[in-house]
């Protein structure tokens, strides 16, 4: 039996672990504070614990560490792209973004992705494995410690489909939100999904105050099936119905992400159809000028087309914004840096 991934445990689970180890329950709060307030990834740093207890923890538990293997800083803005190596020598990406209201981190939920969206570099090599809750927490802490600033907002929109890793995502939210730990408010967290309807309903029942972001990217099933294989399982109407249920249960506005691709989904007709589908919903549309992905051949829509698309939605009373492009000079779109790094490793070592 392997060691316990202790950073993936809630405080209550940490207390049970300590009791099972024959230790006092109150030690759990000390350990939890070291892990999530002081954000250490080394048991030896827990200096208010006895050496004997620290050794016992090392024998029975592990803190899954992340190592920075590449860090790119944008010359255009203050965006930073990180490539982290996991303990099993996989790599994941994260992005640090600076806004007027503070710092936000975009983190990954999986190593790779199996959703197959044709415009996304994350999915090109498929899914390697899920990230644990502790590894996702580690992404936030690693960025926070590197930039020396508190991360005030988290977006789970990096590599992977978060709701395909549902249990670990819910555990991550519980840990990062814990008052005894990092204490980040749920309203400062966004979870993105390409539309796994059943999981959206499951999450709605928890009545969390996180923001749900739906990667829609098309106004109808015909276009969406060209872009996203998941559309063969869930129709646009099914996804919007599930998202509307989430909004109803949580009273939280749903964000619909819409990556504009030249000649594919950016026509005025598409804008009008999208507006009709979302009419009356508690929602917001975030238009994304797509990063060019060489594997797909897709190109970004022109500024004129993007502006016209936004105007049509706004005229139909759909709240719409155009996402500010961040880190375009450092491959800040999810999957791009990981893929380029992996390709280079293959060039160096054909056995990889």
Protein Blocks (a to p, Z undefined) as FASTA:
>chain_A
ZZddfklpcfklmmmmmmmnopafklmmmmmmmmmmnopabfklmmmbcfklmmmmmmmp
ccdddddfbdcddfkbmcdcdddddfkopacdddddddfkbccddddfbecjfklpakbf
klmnopfbdcdfklmmmmmmmmmmmnopacfbdcdfbecjfklmmmmmmmmmmmmmpmkl
nopafklpccddehiaklmmmmmmnopabdcdddfkpabfklmmmmmmklmmpcfklmmm
mmmmmmmmnopacdddddddehklmcfklmmmmmmmmgoiacddddddddddfknopacd
dfklmmmmmmmmmmnopacdddddehklnopaghklmmmmmmmmmmmmmmZZ
